[in-house]
Amino acid sequence: MLISPAYAADAAQPDPIMSFLPLIVIFVIFYFLIIRPQMKRAKDQKSMQESLQKGDEIITGGGQLGKVVKINEQYITLDIGGGTESLFQRGAVQAVLPKGTIKDL
């Protein structure tokens, strides 16, 4: 024969841990860059909403500015100017503003 038969070399099996290593690294990166900061923001938002007090000046998710008049377990009442009061859920509160912000506007 002019051409010798080719035989396959013994295939070395890759280590199973090394095959999952890229997935593990990607999960760790996602945890530290996406999941952990999001959990911290949610925790800070929840503590801010729980610490609301009467007289705080806040801004809601819809952009409504007002001063807290009444606080219930799930709802707050805002004075939005001119004696007009509106009822909002506590979850709608985006930020607590420094005192005197509404007067400056």
C-alpha positions as CSV (number, residue, x, y, z in Angstrom):
1,M,0.0,0.0,0.0
2,L,1.1,3.5,-0.8
3,I,-0.9,5.2,1.9
4,S,-0.7,4.0,5.5
5,P,-3.9,4.0,7.5
6,A,-4.3,6.9,10.0
7,Y,-5.3,5.9,13.5
8,A,-6.8,8.3,15.9
9,A,-4.7,9.3,18.8
10,D,-5.9,8.6,22.3
11,A,-8.2,11.5,23.2
12,A,-7.5,13.0,26.6
13,Q,-10.7,13.8,28.4
14,P,-10.9,17.4,29.5
15,D,-11.3,18.0,33.2
16,P,-15.0,18.6,34.0
17,I,-14.2,21.5,36.3
18,M,-12.2,23.3,33.6
19,S,-15.2,23.0,31.2
20,F,-17.5,24.7,33.8
21,L,-14.9,27.3,34.8
22,P,-15.9,30.0,32.3
23,L,-19.6,29.7,33.4
24,I,-18.5,30.1,37.0
25,V,-16.4,33.1,36.2
26,I,-19.3,34.7,34.3
27,F,-21.7,34.1,37.2
28,V,-19.2,35.7,39.7
29,I,-18.8,38.7,37.5
30,F,-22.5,39.1,37.1
31,Y,-23.0,38.8,40.8
32,F,-20.5,41.6,41.7
33,L,-21.4,43.9,38.8
34,I,-25.2,43.5,38.6
35,I,-26.9,41.5,41.3
36,R,-25.1,42.8,44.4
37,P,-25.4,46.6,43.6
38,Q,-29.1,46.1,42.7
39,M,-29.7,44.4,46.1
40,K,-27.9,47.2,47.9
41,R,-30.0,49.9,46.0
42,A,-33.2,48.0,46.9
43,K,-32.2,47.8,50.6
44,D,-31.4,51.5,50.7
45,Q,-34.7,52.4,49.0
46,K,-36.7,50.3,51.4
47,S,-35.0,51.8,54.5
48,M,-35.6,55.3,53.1
49,Q,-39.3,54.6,52.6
50,E,-39.6,53.1,56.1
51,S,-37.9,56.1,57.7
52,L,-40.3,58.7,56.3
53,Q,-41.6,61.2,58.8
54,K,-44.3,63.8,58.9
55,G,-42.9,67.1,57.4
56,D,-40.4,65.4,55.1
57,E,-40.2,66.9,51.6
58,I,-40.2,64.1,49.0
59,I,-40.5,63.4,45.3
60,T,-42.5,60.5,43.9
61,G,-41.8,58.2,41.0
62,G,-44.2,60.3,38.8
63,G,-42.3,63.5,39.6
64,Q,-44.8,64.9,42.1
65,L,-43.2,67.1,44.8
66,G,-44.7,67.5,48.2
67,K,-44.5,67.6,51.9
68,V,-45.7,64.6,54.0
69,V,-48.8,65.4,56.0
70,K,-50.0,61.9,57.1
71,I,-48.3,58.5,57.2
72,N,-50.1,55.2,57.3
73,E,-48.7,51.7,57.0
74,Q,-48.9,51.6,53.2
75,Y,-49.9,55.1,52.2
76,I,-48.7,58.7,52.7
77,T,-50.6,61.9,52.2
78,L,-48.7,64.7,50.5
79,D,-49.5,68.4,50.5
80,I,-48.6,69.4,47.0
81,G,-49.3,73.1,47.3
82,G,-52.2,75.4,47.8
83,G,-53.7,73.1,50.5
84,T,-54.2,70.3,48.0
85,E,-53.5,66.9,49.4
86,S,-52.9,63.7,47.4
87,L,-52.6,60.1,48.6
88,F,-49.7,58.0,47.4
89,Q,-48.3,54.5,48.2
90,R,-45.1,54.5,50.1
91,G,-43.5,52.6,47.3
92,A,-44.0,55.6,45.0
93,V,-41.5,57.6,47.0
94,Q,-38.2,58.0,45.0
95,A,-36.2,60.4,47.2
96,V,-36.3,62.5,50.3
97,L,-35.3,66.1,49.5
98,P,-33.4,68.5,51.9
99,K,-35.6,70.7,54.0
100,G,-36.6,73.9,52.2
101,T,-36.3,72.6,48.7
102,I,-40.0,73.2,47.8
103,K,-39.7,76.8,48.9
104,D,-36.7,77.4,46.7
105,L,-38.6,76.1,43.7
